[in-house]
């Protein structure tokens, strides 16, 4: 049977992680697993135990409530309120989704018209770019950039210049994936002023919001002047709570957006995973005190990778799980580097499709799934792959 491919898929990019992971799994070789977005640090044991109990609990084996269990909605709303200073209610301002990315797509479908332009950073996770396109939007890229050995910086002039008549929203993440780029107070002040002056929506991906290094402050832009009414916050249990397989996310938004967000949620996944929700609520509540050692471990891993890549053109992440090495400085692209690294026992993902100007020239190293002693094997292997 021949069938025309739907036009909405013409610009959908693969993320590469699944292909690289399959190669490593099939080979049986002891690769340094730096290709994926898993984490080897287990979730909160109380959340795991609550999940076990939920599997045998009839109320958790249910379609209801369609918009998410009340406890998790209350906890998620309070969590966002605590970070932003904006008063939110679980009953009036929160809907639960089957993971953070499902919540992102729901927010886009509920707010973006076909042809609307949505500002994203360059580079940005291909999964976010794909969801803008699936919703009928057009990604408009604003560069992050770095000098070798330096941090990623938002190009503020480019952000100002990106504003145009078709732009209706920004979809931002800090720390950003895959770069670990961090938006500082001046960046967020500019974002807020542009959103308010141009009546733009901010869709905020907070999957890694608290995974920040070097004592950087956590800035939640919903609390900035004029932003409470125009910010939709999407959270996730995957990165901060290390509950990847639970597939739980939450959307916290002004009450005016909730009917459409709920309508799209019901038309899409219908209901999030019942046996996972209360466990996520417990982990989120407990993370106020349990998160710090986890962040410290991630920072130690980042520092180890940076030391291993010393004097190579790597951007310094301000947070998150991963960093990028610019291999175009050595006259190769990320795909070539990925293949060379496989020969050296390193599984890492190329970045084609993860940006407009920034993408193909990078290889990404995710350091969340390998401990410090193993990460100390990276530098020699990278230099061999670069033919240094």
ABEGO torsion letter per residue (X at the ends): XBBBBBAAAAABBBAGAAAAAAAAAAAGBBBBBAABABBABBBBAAAAAAAAAAAABAAABBAOBAAEBAAAAAAAAAAAAAAAGBBBBAAAABBBBBEAAAAAAAAAAAABBBGBBBBBBOBBBAAAAAAAAAAGBBBBBBBBBBBBGBBBBBBAAAAAAABBAABABBBBBOBBOAAGBBBBAAAAAAAAAAAAAAGBBBBBBAAAAABBBGGBBBBBAAABBGAAAABBBBBBAAAAAGBAAAGBBBBBBBAAAAAAAAAAAAABAGBBBAAAAAAAAAAAAAAAAAAAAAAAAAAAAAAAAAAAABGBBBBBBAEEABBBBBAAAAGBBAAAAAAAAAAAGBBBBBABGABAABGAABBBBBAAABBAAAAAAAAAAAAAAAGX
